[in-house]
Amino acid sequence: MSNLRDRRRRHDRFYVRARSEQFASRAIYKLEALDERHGLIAKGARVLDLGCWPGGWLQYAAERVGPGGRVVGLDLTPMSIALPGNVTSLVGNAFEVSAEALLGDLEAFDVVLSDMAPHTSGIRFADVARSVELVERALVLARQTLAPGGHFLAKVFVGSGFDALLAAVKADFRRVRMAKPESSRKESPEQYIVAKERRGGA
């Protein structure tokens, strides 16, 4: 019976919609909702997507930036879907990759996205700690690659260590808030840090 409930949760209306619209995952609607509300991705933008597998966020970002923009994705798992020509998919570990490898021929990114999440253990404090560590790493990469005035979006499990993380984000960005889109499952501990306008020169 529990397996049936789990399957129903996984196969909710966002899952069904993603399949019908031929998107890689239901997660695309999280980014869509956050972008529509907070204005993160513009036409012609250069976007970095950390933890990009299975590719839903890449698909959305590629469409938003258009042919004049660029999207770079990084994940431990190779992409198994066809991607538009303005997308570059890299296979690698976020804790080992260099800023130079992510940027390639780009000078900087305008948006850094992180949907990275730990392999959950069911032990809340451990899962939260690992999630916070992933966002801390995403923030380091954002500091190395994000243009002044750029935006940062990261998924995080809120708990111990979160307050210090949020303070670090606020030190780097002018506008910071928390959000949980409708397409996030209610039972999920995930929330999103939405950080806009990286501090720095023009």
Residue pairs with C-beta under 8 A, 6 or more apart in sequence:
9 185
9 187
12 26
12 185
14 26
14 29
14 183
15 26
17 26
17 29
18 24
18 25
18 26
18 28
18 29
18 56
23 56
23 59
23 60
24 54
24 55
24 56
24 58
24 59
24 81
25 54
25 55
25 56
26 56
26 183
27 56
27 57
27 115
27 183
28 56
28 57
28 59
28 60
29 181
29 183
30 115
30 181
30 183
30 184
30 192
31 56
31 57
31 60
31 61
31 113
31 115
31 153
32 60
33 181
33 182
33 183
34 40
34 153
34 179
34 181
34 192
34 194
35 41
35 60
35 64
37 179
38 151
38 179
38 194
38 196
40 111
40 151
40 153
40 194
40 196
41 47
41 61
41 64
41 65
41 111
42 64
42 65
42 110
43 64
43 65
43 66
43 68
43 69
44 65
44 66
44 68
44 69
45 64
45 65
45 69
45 110
45 111
46 65
46 69
46 70
46 71
46 72
46 106
46 108
46 109
46 110
46 111
47 61
47 65
47 69
47 70
47 71
47 72
47 109
47 110
47 111
47 112
47 113
48 71
48 72
48 73
48 74
48 102
48 109
48 111
48 112
48 113
48 141
48 145
48 146
49 57
49 58
49 61
49 71
49 72
49 73
49 74
49 113
49 114
49 115
50 73
50 74
50 75
50 94
50 112
50 113
50 114
50 115
50 116
50 138
50 141
51 74
51 75
51 94
51 114
51 115
51 116
51 117
51 134
52 58
52 73
52 74
52 75
52 79
52 89
52 115
53 75
53 76
53 77
53 78
53 79
54 77
54 79
54 80
54 81
55 73
55 79
55 80
55 81
55 83
55 89
57 73
57 113
57 115
58 71
58 73
58 79
58 83
58 87
58 89
59 81
59 83
59 84
61 71
61 87
61 111
61 113
62 69
62 71
62 83
62 84
62 86
62 87
63 84
65 71
65 86
66 86
67 85
67 86
69 86
70 86
70 87
70 88
70 106
71 86
71 87
71 88
72 87
72 88
72 89
72 90
72 102
72 103
72 104
72 106
72 109
73 79
73 87
73 88
73 89
73 90
74 90
74 91
74 92
74 94
74 97
74 102
75 89
75 90
75 91
76 91
76 92
76 93
77 91
78 89
78 91
79 89
83 89
88 104
90 97
90 101
90 102
92 101
94 116
94 134
94 137
94 138
94 141
95 137
97 141
99 141
99 144
99 145
102 109
102 141
102 145
103 109
103 145
107 147
108 145
108 146
108 147
108 150
109 145
109 146
109 147
109 150
110 146
110 147
110 150
110 151
111 146
111 150
111 151
111 152
111 153
112 138
112 141
112 142
112 145
112 146
112 150
112 151
112 152
112 153
113 153
113 154
114 134
114 135
114 138
114 152
114 153
114 154
114 155
115 155
116 134
116 135
116 137
116 138
116 154
116 155
117 131
117 134
117 155
117 157
117 190
118 127
118 130
118 131
118 134
118 157
120 127
121 127
124 159
124 189
125 159
125 160
127 157
127 189
128 157
128 158
128 159
128 160
128 161
128 162
128 189
129 159
129 160
129 161
131 155
131 156
131 157
132 156
132 157
132 159
132 160
132 161
132 162
132 165
134 156
135 154
135 155
135 156
135 165
135 193
136 165
136 168
138 152
138 154
139 152
139 154
139 165
139 168
139 169
139 172
142 150
142 152
142 172
142 198
143 172
146 152
146 198
147 198
148 198
148 199
148 200
148 201
148 202
149 197
149 198
149 200
149 202
150 197
150 198
151 173
151 194
151 195
151 196
151 197
151 198
152 169
152 172
152 173
152 193
152 195
152 196
152 198
153 192
153 193
153 194
153 195
154 192
154 193
154 195
155 190
155 191
155 192
156 162
156 165
156 190
156 191
156 192
156 193
157 189
157 190
157 191
158 178
158 189
158 191
159 189
165 193
166 176
166 193
169 176
169 193
169 195
170 176
170 195
171 199
172 195
172 198
172 199
173 195
173 196
173 197
173 198
173 199
174 196
174 197
174 198
174 199
175 195
175 196
175 197
176 193
176 194
176 195
176 196
177 194
178 191
178 192
178 193
178 194
179 191
179 192
179 194
180 190
180 191
180 192
181 192
184 190
184 191
